[in-house]
Amino acid sequence: MDTIETAAVAAHSAPMPPGRMRRAVPQRLSAALAGFAAITSLLSFTFFEVFERDAPSAVGNMRGTALTMLIVAVPLLVAAMIMADRGSLRARVVWLGALAYLAYNSVLTVFAAHFNSFFLMFVATLSLSIWSLLALLRDFAAEEVRARGARVPVRLVAVYMLACTILFAFVWLRDIGPAMMANSIPSSFGATGLLVAPTHVLDFAFTFPLLIAGARGIWARRGWGFVISGGLLIMLTIETLSIALDQVFGHYHDPAQSLGAVPLMAVLTLIGSAMSFLFLSRLAVPRTAAEVGRRREAARPVHYPPAPRPRRPMWY
């Protein structure tokens, strides 16, 4: 009995294997992020008076982003983490995209709003999202995604990503181009008081290069091309929905703000949802050895023994 108890204690107190420990890091960081992001977005949406030093349209935009985080990004992140813990590679791609969205918009909440009571909560959300993203990327099996993505329409995905790059780059350049030529402030800044727009910085420095690199990588069927493209498809889909809600709430707080971008963002959200579904659905689901054995056994033809011939009755 003592030997059995000693073995049980040793099994429970044994150190976690390095591989399993490394896989637990992104889960713990992402779980903390989900909690912080949910609380921060709920407070930001409800107690928006803390943004009193920001322009009314900016307050509306912040509320739209907070609502998207609360009802879309955080639930999607939690669901993806649960499914990924059960071994779903598709869920890991969704997890990656949700983290990318939260990291992107955490930068905006930190740098696009004036200092307020939620500042440290915004910083904590930004820190957790960045570190969660890096931890998950370190543990991502890129070659597995490539091997299971043989049926993904890589050219269609690449063209869509390049089209998004061109579209958003054109919109930003139409805004900042004339101001750069005249050495003035872009008209979109209005009364926001921004020195520069964090959206412009993020997109030109990171988002656009990643979209181009992902499109090129998935076109060539490289492992990291699949990973980057899958994550960005999810991120862009949530982001276009977020922009639509930003515009709606921005117009609510400042009727002078146009709603002209809402239909375009709604269409892009639908297209992005279709592209994301297409990408994820074409990732092959691996079969276990037991499943393969059962399928082979079920497909094997069954040979029945021939029925015995009836005996002739013996007459005595």
N, C-alpha and C positions, 0 to 999 in steps of 0.2 A: 504493500500500500504506500509506504514511504517513497519507494522508487517512482511510482506513478505520479504522486503529488509533486515530487521534485522535477520530473520531466515536464509536467504541466506548467509549473511556475517558470521553468527555463524557457519554455516555448513562448509564454506571454511576455517575458522580460527580454527576449532576444531582440537585438537591434533590427530596425527596418532595413531591408535590402536597399542599396543605393539607388537602383532603378526605380523601385516603388516610392522611395522618399522623394526622388526628383519629380515623379509624376504627381505627388501630393502637393508640391509647392504651388503650381498654378491653380489648383482647386481651392486651397486655403486663401490665397490672395484674391481670387475671383469671388469667393464667398464673402469675404470682407468688403470687396468692392460693391457687390450687389446690395449689401446692407447700407453702406454709406451713400451709394447713389440713390437708393429708394428714399432714404430719409431726407437727403439734400434736395432732391427734385420735388418731393412732397412739400417741404418747407418753402422752397422757392416759388412753387406754383400758388401756394395758399397765402403766404405772407409776402406778397410781392412789394409791399411798402418799403422793404429794405432797399429797393432799387430806386428810391426817390430822386437820387442825383442823376439818374440816367434819363435819356429822352423817352417819352411815352412809347414810341414805336419800338425802341430797344427793350423796354420792359415787356411789351407784348411778345417780342421775339424770344426773350428769356423764358417766358411762361410756356410758349409753344414747345421749346426745347425740353423744358422740365417735364411737361406732360408726356412727350414722346419717350423720354427716359423712363418715366414711371410706369406707363401702361404698355410699352412695347419693348424697349431695350432690356430693362432689368428682368421682366418675366421670360423673355427669350433667352437671356443669359443663364438664368437658373434652370430652365428646362433643358437647354443644351448641355449644361454641366451634368445634370442627372443622367441624360441619355449617353453622354460621353463616358461616364463612369461605368456604364454597362457595356462599353466596348464599341459604341457607334462612331465611326469615322465621320459620317455626315454631320453628326452633332458637334464634333470638334471643329469642323469648318464653320458652322453657325456660331459656335462659341467664339472663335477667332474674329468673325465679323462683328459680333456684338461688342467685344472688347475694343475693336478698332473704332466703332462708333462712339463709345463712351470716352475713349481717350481723345478723339478729335473734338468732341463737344465739351469735354472738361477743360481743354485749352481755351476754348471760347469763353466759358463761364469765368475763368480766372482772369483773362486779359481783356475781354470786351466789356466788362462791367466795372463801374467804380467800386472802390473799397466799401465793403459793407459788413454786416454782422455775420454773414455766412462765409467769410473769406477763407478761414482755415478749413472749413468743411469742403469748399471747392478745391482747395489745395490737396486735401487728403484723397478726394475722389480722383484728381488728376494723377497723383502719385501711385495710387493703387491700380489705376487703369493701365498706366505705362508699364509698371512692373509685372502685372498680370499678363499683359501682352507679350512682353519679352520672355517670361517664364514659359508660356504656352508655346511660343515659337521655338524655343530651345528644345522642347520635348516633342515637336511635330515631326512625324515620319513622312517626309516629303516624297520619298520614293514609293511609299505605300500608296499615297494619293495618286501618283502618276500611274502606278501599275493598275489601280482599280478604276482609273479614269479613261480607259481605252475607248469607251463609248461616248465620252463628253464631246459635244460639237465645238472643238477648240477654236476654229476659225470664227464661228458665230460669236462666241464669248469674246474673243480678241477684238473683233470689229465693234462690238457693243462698247467695250471699255474704251477703245480709241475714240468712238463717237462721243461718249460722255466727256472725255478729256477735251475734245475740240469744242463741244458745246459750252462747258463751264469756263474754259479759257477765253472763249469769245465774249461771254457775258462779262467776265472780270475785266478784260482788256478794253471793252467798250466803255467801261466805267472809269478805269484808271488811266487809259491811254491818253485821252485829251488833257487830263489834269497833269500828267507827266510832261507832255509837250509844252503846256503853259506854265509849268512849275507852280501849280495851284493845288487846292484840296479837292478831291473827287466829290461830285455832287451827292453821292450816296452817303457820305459822312454826315451831311446835314448838321443837326444840332447835337450829334452824339458826343462830341468832344474827343473822339478817337484821334490818336496821333497817326496810327496805321490800323488797317483792318486785319485782325488775326486770321480771318478767313482767307484773305489774299495770301498772307504769309504761308499758312498751312498748305493751301492748294498748290501754289507755285513751287514751294520748297519740298513738299513731301507727296501730296496726293497725286498730282499729275505725273511726277516721275515714277511713282509706284504703279499707277495705271498703265503707263507705257511699258515699264519693265514686266509687269504681269502679263500684258497682252503679248509681248514678244516671247516671254517664257512659255506661255501655254500654247502659242502657235507652234513653237518648236518642241512641244511636249516634254518640257523639262519639269522636274519634280517641284521646284520652288515656284515655277510659273503657275502650276495648279493651285498651290497653297495660297499665293498672293491673290490670284484671280478669284478663287472661291471666297476668301475673306472679304475682298473688296466688293464683290457682288452683293453680299449680305449688308455690308456697311453702307453702300450707296443706296440700297433699297430703303433702309431705315432713314438715311439722311434726307432723301427726297421727300419722304413723308414728313419728316421733321421740318423741312423748309416750308412745306405747304401749311402746316400748323403754325409755324412762326409768322407767316404772312397773315393768316386769319386773325391770330391774337394781336399782331401788330396793328392791323386795321381796326380791331376792336378798341385798342387803347389810343390810337391816333387815326381817325378816319381819313386823314390826308394820305396815309400809306396805301399804295395801290395793291389790289388783289390780282393783278395781271399774271403773276407767276404761278398762282395756285393751280390753274388747269394744267399747265405744262408739268409741274411737279407731280400732280396726280397721275398723269399719263406715264411719267418716268417711273413712278412707284409701281404701277401695274406692270410695266415692261420689266422693271428690275425684279419684281416678284416672280414673273414667268421665267426670266433668265436664271434666277437663283434656284427655282424648282427644277428647271431643266438640268442645271449643273449637278445638283444634289441627287436627283433621281437617276442620273446616268453613272453614278459611282457604284461599281459592283459591290454587292454584299458578299463577303467571304463565307465559305461553308466550312463547318467543322468536319473532322474526319468521320464522326458519327453520322452527320447529315449526308455526307457523300456515300457512306456505306448503306444508309437506308434508301437513298435514291437509286443506287445501283441495284439493291435487292428488289426494290419495287419495279424497276424497269426490266429486270431479268425475266424472260419468258418462263412460265410455269409449265412443266411437262407432267401431264397426268398419266398414270399407268393405264394401259388398255383394259377396257372392261372385260372380265372373264366371259368366255363363251358359255352359254347355257348347256348343261349336260342333258343328254337324251335320257329320258326315263328308262329304267331297266324293267323289262317285263319278265316276270317269273311265271 
